[in-house]
Amino acid sequence: MAEPILLEVREPRRRFGRAVKWAFFAFQIVTLGAGLATCSVLPRYMGSDDPEVAMGAGLFGAQTLGTLMAIWPLGTILLGGLALATRGRKRVIAAPADWQRNA
């Protein structure tokens, strides 16, 4: 009899793992949306005739985008690491019997 064919499979994620994975994707979408929203709203105020309003909008935009650019990589690393850590376990199983006959 031939040696059995072994397959490497991964168990499905548990509830916490699925929540972490969706939190990772939601974080990416929210931070991207916040950055794009900031960039789309600021030009309206930066083109103001009042120099104080224009300066305030510029400072607000720089601070907001700077904060987002600091939070985004940190959150991505943290949530990405958790998403990788909460994957299902890797198992080695024997292939189904009909695969064994055809090999």
C-alpha positions as CSV (number, residue, x, y, z in Angstrom):
1,M,0.0,0.0,0.0
2,A,1.3,3.5,-0.9
3,E,2.1,6.1,1.7
4,P,-0.9,8.3,2.5
5,I,-1.1,11.8,1.0
6,L,-0.9,14.5,3.7
7,L,-2.5,17.9,3.4
8,E,-1.7,21.0,5.4
9,V,-4.9,22.8,6.3
10,R,-5.8,25.7,8.7
11,E,-8.7,25.6,11.1
12,P,-11.2,28.5,10.9
13,R,-10.7,31.5,13.1
14,R,-12.6,31.7,16.4
15,R,-14.9,34.5,17.3
16,F,-12.2,36.7,18.8
17,G,-10.0,36.1,15.7
18,R,-12.8,37.2,13.4
19,A,-13.5,40.3,15.5
20,V,-9.8,41.2,15.3
21,K,-9.6,40.7,11.6
22,W,-12.7,42.9,11.0
23,A,-11.3,45.5,13.4
24,F,-8.1,45.6,11.3
25,F,-10.0,46.2,8.1
26,A,-12.3,48.8,9.8
27,F,-9.3,50.6,11.2
28,Q,-7.7,50.8,7.7
29,I,-10.9,52.2,6.2
30,V,-11.6,54.7,9.0
31,T,-8.0,56.1,9.0
32,L,-8.0,56.4,5.2
33,G,-11.4,58.1,5.2
34,A,-10.3,60.5,7.9
35,G,-7.2,61.5,6.0
36,L,-9.1,62.0,2.7
37,A,-11.8,63.9,4.5
38,T,-9.3,66.2,6.1
39,C,-7.6,66.8,2.7
40,S,-10.9,67.5,1.0
41,V,-12.3,69.9,3.6
42,L,-9.2,72.0,4.3
43,P,-8.8,73.8,0.9
44,R,-12.1,75.6,1.4
45,Y,-10.8,77.2,4.6
46,M,-7.2,77.7,3.6
47,G,-8.4,79.9,0.7
48,S,-10.2,82.2,3.0
49,D,-9.7,86.0,2.8
50,D,-9.2,86.1,6.5
51,P,-5.5,85.2,7.2
52,E,-6.3,84.0,10.7
53,V,-8.8,81.5,9.3
54,A,-6.4,80.3,6.6
55,M,-3.5,80.0,9.1
56,G,-5.8,78.1,11.6
57,A,-7.0,75.7,8.9
58,G,-3.4,75.1,7.8
59,L,-2.3,74.4,11.4
60,F,-5.3,72.2,12.0
61,G,-4.7,70.2,8.8
62,A,-1.0,69.7,9.6
63,Q,-1.8,68.5,13.1
64,T,-4.6,66.2,12.0
65,L,-2.6,64.6,9.2
66,G,0.5,64.3,11.4
67,T,-1.6,62.5,14.1
68,L,-3.1,60.2,11.5
69,M,0.3,59.4,10.0
70,A,1.5,58.5,13.5
71,I,-1.5,56.4,14.5
72,W,-2.0,54.6,11.2
73,P,1.3,52.6,11.2
74,L,1.1,51.9,14.9
75,G,-2.5,50.6,14.6
76,T,-1.7,48.6,11.5
77,I,1.3,46.9,13.2
78,L,-0.7,46.2,16.4
79,L,-3.9,45.0,14.8
80,G,-2.0,43.2,12.0
81,G,0.0,41.3,14.6
82,L,-3.1,40.4,16.5
83,A,-4.8,39.2,13.3
84,L,-1.9,37.0,12.5
85,A,-1.7,35.6,16.0
86,T,-5.4,34.8,16.0
87,R,-5.4,32.7,12.9
88,G,-6.6,29.1,13.1
89,R,-4.1,26.4,13.9
90,K,-2.3,24.6,11.1
91,R,-3.0,20.9,11.0
92,V,-1.7,18.1,8.9
93,I,-4.4,15.6,7.9
94,A,-4.6,12.6,5.6
95,A,-6.2,13.2,2.2
96,P,-9.6,11.8,1.6
97,A,-9.8,8.1,0.5
98,D,-10.7,8.9,-3.1
99,W,-7.5,11.0,-3.4
100,Q,-5.5,8.0,-2.1
101,R,-6.7,5.7,-4.8
102,N,-6.1,8.1,-7.7
103,A,-2.5,8.9,-6.7
